[in-house]
């Protein structure tokens, strides 16, 4: 089993969530201006890599991807899975 210190894990999660939140905002900005867009797969991958809270907040704050089912239901599902994983590795003892 990988033994990652909790403080390192929290720093990683903070960085990836801020980056994901800003990426959702950037994509919304580009959508309003008919510019080149960030792929949905990339947005979802950021959530999977730990940025699920940032993705969820980005959806709320920027009003972005809120009607797409894969985001509307997928992001909360990713949050739930990640919460279970975090609990298992750091708090079950």
C-alpha positions as CSV (number, residue, x, y, z in Angstrom):
1,X,0.0,0.0,0.0
2,X,1.2,3.5,-0.8
3,X,1.9,5.6,2.3
4,X,1.3,9.3,1.4
5,X,1.4,11.8,4.2
6,X,-1.9,13.5,4.8
7,X,-0.5,17.0,4.4
8,X,1.0,16.2,1.0
9,X,-2.3,14.7,-0.2
10,X,-4.3,17.8,1.0
11,X,-1.8,20.1,-0.8
12,X,-2.3,18.1,-4.0
13,X,-6.1,18.2,-3.7
14,X,-6.0,21.9,-3.1
15,X,-3.9,22.6,-6.2
16,X,-5.9,20.2,-8.5
17,X,-9.2,21.6,-7.3
18,X,-8.2,25.3,-7.9
19,X,-6.8,24.3,-11.3
20,X,-10.0,22.5,-12.2
21,X,-12.2,25.4,-11.0
22,X,-10.2,27.8,-13.1
23,X,-10.3,25.5,-16.1
24,X,-14.1,25.3,-15.9
25,X,-14.2,29.1,-15.8
26,X,-11.9,29.4,-18.8
27,X,-14.0,27.0,-20.8
28,X,-17.1,29.0,-20.0
29,X,-15.4,32.2,-21.0
30,X,-14.3,30.6,-24.3
31,X,-17.9,29.3,-24.9
32,X,-19.4,32.7,-24.5
33,X,-16.9,34.1,-27.1
34,X,-17.1,31.2,-29.6
35,X,-13.5,30.3,-29.1
36,X,-11.6,27.0,-29.1
37,X,-13.0,24.9,-26.3
38,X,-11.5,22.5,-23.7
39,X,-12.6,19.0,-24.4
40,X,-15.3,17.5,-22.1
41,X,-13.0,14.5,-21.6
42,X,-10.3,16.8,-20.2
43,X,-12.7,18.5,-17.9
44,X,-13.9,15.1,-16.6
45,X,-10.4,13.8,-16.3
46,X,-9.4,16.8,-14.0
47,X,-12.3,15.8,-11.8
48,X,-11.2,12.1,-11.7
49,X,-7.6,13.1,-10.9
50,X,-8.9,14.8,-7.7
51,X,-10.4,18.0,-8.8
52,X,-14.0,16.9,-8.4
53,X,-14.9,19.6,-5.8
54,X,-13.3,22.2,-8.1
55,X,-15.4,20.9,-11.0
56,X,-18.6,20.9,-8.9
57,X,-17.9,24.5,-7.8
58,X,-17.0,25.5,-11.3
59,X,-20.3,24.2,-12.5
60,X,-22.2,26.2,-9.9
61,X,-20.2,29.5,-10.0
62,X,-19.7,29.6,-13.8
63,X,-23.1,28.0,-14.6
64,X,-21.2,25.6,-16.9
65,X,-22.1,22.1,-18.0
66,X,-25.0,22.0,-15.5
67,X,-27.4,20.5,-18.0
68,X,-25.1,17.8,-19.4
69,X,-26.0,14.5,-17.7
70,X,-22.4,13.2,-17.6
71,X,-21.5,16.3,-15.6
72,X,-24.7,16.7,-13.7
73,X,-24.6,13.2,-12.3
74,X,-21.0,12.2,-13.0
75,X,-19.3,14.9,-11.0
76,X,-21.3,14.1,-7.8
77,X,-20.6,10.4,-8.4
78,X,-16.8,11.1,-8.7
79,X,-17.0,13.1,-5.4
80,X,-18.6,10.2,-3.6
81,X,-16.1,7.7,-4.9
82,X,-13.2,10.0,-4.0
83,X,-14.6,10.6,-0.5
84,X,-14.8,6.9,0.1
85,X,-11.2,6.4,-1.2
86,X,-9.9,9.3,1.0
87,X,-11.7,7.9,4.1
88,X,-10.4,4.4,3.4
89,X,-6.7,5.4,3.1
90,X,-6.5,8.2,5.7
91,X,-9.3,7.9,8.3
92,X,-10.4,4.3,8.7
93,X,-7.8,3.5,11.4
